[in-house]
Amino acid sequence: MSDTPRFCREAQAQLPFLVSGELTGWGARVVRAHVKRCTECSAELARQEQLSSALASLRESPPEPPPGLLDDLLQRARGGSLRERAAVPARGAVSGARPAMSVAFLTVGAAASTGLGYAAWKGARWALSKRQ
């Protein structure tokens, strides 16, 4: 287990909510009172506030992706080992990069799950009818 006291662990778990303003009322007062007298939790609150301000600055001016990133990713998707090439259709279907593949996977999945559900339902009905 951790050397950190239980109340410190619980207070530190609430710090992101305190920083974002989601923790209010009695809970916020209890955490703030603890942070005033606990140096470890006070340092963690400072780290959380620093992280929050860094994320806010990213929201205001998001970084630009490096030039050629898309071309590099597409090149990697086309080449590589058999394992890498086999994974590309599935990744494309999940990400929506290949709509036809997405529709095919969704259709097959829906048909299979419907068939299994129907078979289970029929089997349960058959089993119940035999018990009577």
Beta strands, then each sheet from edge to edge (+ up, - down):
end
